[in-house]
Amino acid sequence: MGMKRFIQGNWKQISERLKAKYYNLSEQDLVYDEGSEEQLFRRLQVKLHMGEGELLSELRQIITQSK
């Protein structure tokens, strides 16, 4: 998945934008370890009450703003 590759190199910036937008996210919610993207995505889906498609759309929007 291209999203995983992009997240690997840009997670700090993406996570800062997520935390600024969603105040209910904790540092623990945003912990990213390379290779555990699926766990991160599931954690964010639960915390943000989003389905997989919604979360990926949100991440794409944040990534687009990052450029």
C-alpha positions as CSV (number, residue, x, y, z in Angstrom):
1,M,0.0,0.0,0.0
2,G,1.4,3.4,-1.0
3,M,-0.1,5.0,2.1
4,K,2.1,2.9,4.4
5,R,5.3,3.9,2.5
6,F,4.4,7.6,2.7
7,I,3.6,7.4,6.4
8,Q,6.9,5.8,7.2
9,G,8.8,8.9,6.1
10,N,6.3,11.5,7.2
11,W,4.6,10.2,10.3
12,K,5.9,12.9,12.7
13,Q,4.3,15.7,10.6
14,I,1.1,13.7,10.0
15,S,0.7,12.8,13.6
16,E,1.1,16.4,14.7
17,R,-1.6,17.5,12.3
18,L,-3.9,14.7,13.6
19,K,-3.3,15.7,17.2
20,A,-4.0,19.3,16.4
21,K,-7.3,18.4,14.7
22,Y,-8.4,15.6,17.0
23,Y,-7.8,16.7,20.6
24,N,-8.9,13.3,21.9
25,L,-5.8,11.6,20.5
26,S,-3.1,10.9,22.9
27,E,0.6,10.4,22.3
28,Q,0.1,6.7,22.8
29,D,-2.7,6.6,20.2
30,L,-0.2,8.1,17.7
31,V,2.8,5.7,18.4
32,Y,4.0,4.4,15.1
33,D,6.5,1.5,14.7
34,E,7.5,0.6,11.2
35,G,5.7,-2.6,10.1
36,S,2.8,-2.0,12.5
37,E,0.7,0.2,10.2
38,E,-2.4,-1.9,10.4
39,Q,-2.3,-1.7,14.2
40,L,-2.0,2.0,14.0
41,F,-4.8,2.3,11.5
42,R,-7.1,0.1,13.7
43,R,-6.2,2.2,16.8
44,L,-7.1,5.4,15.0
45,Q,-10.3,4.0,13.6
46,V,-11.5,3.1,17.1
47,K,-10.4,6.4,18.7
48,L,-11.8,8.6,15.9
49,H,-15.0,6.4,15.3
50,M,-14.2,6.1,11.6
51,G,-14.3,3.2,9.2
52,E,-11.3,2.2,7.2
53,G,-12.3,4.3,4.2
54,E,-13.0,7.4,6.3
55,L,-9.7,7.1,8.0
56,L,-7.7,6.6,4.8
57,S,-9.6,9.6,3.3
58,E,-8.7,11.7,6.3
59,L,-5.0,10.7,6.1
60,R,-4.9,11.5,2.4
61,Q,-6.4,14.9,3.1
62,I,-3.7,15.6,5.8
63,I,-1.0,14.3,3.5
64,T,-2.2,16.6,0.7
65,Q,-2.0,19.5,3.1
66,S,1.5,18.5,4.1
67,K,2.9,19.0,0.6
